[in-house]
Structure formats: C-alpha cells, structure tokens
Amino acid sequence: MAAGINATLVADSNTTVYTSSGTTKITRASICEYGATGTTVTVYLVPNAGSASNTTTVLKDQAITSKETIILNELIGAVLVDGETVVMVAAAASLVTANISAMAF
C-alpha cells in the first residue's frame, strides 16, 4: 500500500517535508536545488512530539550546487511510526525542493 509522494519547498527555517501516517518506510528521498547559487541542507528524523535538534540530525549541512539533485541514502529504508516527521532546513530559502516517497505497511 503506497503512502504517496511528498514534494515540498524547503525554507530557511525548519520545514516538515514528510509526516508519517501510521507506520511507513521511506522508499525514496531526494533534494533538488533549482536556483543559481547553491546552498546547504540539514535533515532531521524527528520523533512524534519531538523537535529538530542535534540529537535528531541525520545529515548536517549537505552542500548542494546549482541545478543538482542529491539522493538522500541516509533516509531510504527508515521506518517511521505515526506522527514521526522528516524535517529539513536550507541555508537559503526558496532554492531547494525535497521529494519523499514512502510506503505504508
């Protein structure tokens, strides 16, 4: 059973790019920088009722150049329970789109 695909513009503040509904497994995760300057992105796996912090960081300051797409292997295969989230923050707003695909089970 598919949980779907989420495409979200990543802001320069904590941005929830995926929220698990039930138990889900991330099957694909990527970021795409479509601006002209490049930036960095930090990724968090946040427990239900938790917050993005040093203890929930899975990828810190990942550099992404202009027009680049990066597959986020650190997220692929992660199992999230109901209410857990993937949160991202970019150093510059409106330059990066996050794409997360997940499957419910």
C-alpha positions in Angstrom: 0.0 0.0 0.0 1.6 3.3 -1.1 1.7 6.2 1.2 2.5 8.6 -1.6 5.0 11.2 -2.8 5.5 14.5 -1.0 7.3 17.4 -2.7 8.0 20.4 -0.5 9.9 23.6 -0.9 12.5 23.8 1.9 12.6 27.1 3.8 15.5 28.7 5.7 13.7 27.6 8.9 12.6 24.1 10.0 10.3 22.7 7.3 8.3 19.5 7.8 8.7 17.7 4.5 7.0 14.4 5.5 4.8 13.2 8.3 4.1 9.5 8.8 0.5 8.4 9.0 0.7 5.0 10.6 3.8 3.0 10.1 5.7 3.9 6.9 9.0 3.1 5.2 10.8 5.8 3.2 11.5 4.3 -0.3 13.0 7.4 -2.0 14.3 10.7 -0.7 16.0 13.5 -2.7 16.7 17.2 -2.7 16.9 19.3 -5.8 18.5 22.8 -5.9 16.9 24.7 -8.8 18.4 28.2 -8.1 21.6 29.7 -9.4 23.7 29.9 -6.2 23.8 26.6 -4.3 23.2 26.2 -0.6 23.3 23.6 2.2 20.6 21.5 3.7 20.3 19.8 7.1 18.0 16.8 7.6 16.3 15.6 10.8 14.3 12.5 11.7 12.0 13.7 14.4 10.0 11.5 16.8 6.3 12.2 17.4 6.0 15.3 19.7 9.8 15.9 19.4 11.7 18.7 17.7 14.5 19.1 15.2 17.8 19.3 17.2 21.4 18.0 17.3 20.1 14.6 18.6 17.7 14.1 15.7 20.1 15.2 12.9 20.8 12.6 10.2 22.6 14.9 7.7 24.2 18.2 8.6 25.0 21.0 6.2 24.8 18.9 3.0 26.2 21.1 0.2 24.1 21.2 -2.9 25.2 23.1 -6.0 23.0 24.9 -8.5 20.8 22.6 -10.6 22.0 19.5 -8.6 19.8 16.6 -7.3 21.1 14.5 -4.4 19.6 11.2 -3.3 19.4 11.0 0.5 20.6 7.5 1.2 20.5 8.3 4.9 16.7 8.3 4.8 16.0 5.4 2.4 14.7 2.4 4.4 13.9 4.4 7.5 10.8 3.2 9.2 8.6 5.9 10.8 5.7 5.4 13.1 2.6 7.5 13.3 3.4 11.2 13.8 7.1 11.0 13.2 8.5 13.5 10.7 11.3 14.3 8.3 12.3 18.0 8.8 14.7 19.9 6.7 16.2 23.4 6.7 18.2 25.1 3.9 20.7 27.9 4.4 18.9 29.9 1.8 15.1 29.9 1.3 13.3 29.0 -2.0 16.2 27.2 -3.6 15.6 23.5 -2.7 12.7 21.1 -3.2 12.6 17.9 -1.1 10.9 14.8 -2.5 10.0 11.9 -0.2 8.2 8.7 -1.2 7.1 6.3 1.4 5.1 3.0 1.6 2.7 2.1 4.4 2.9 -1.3 5.9 
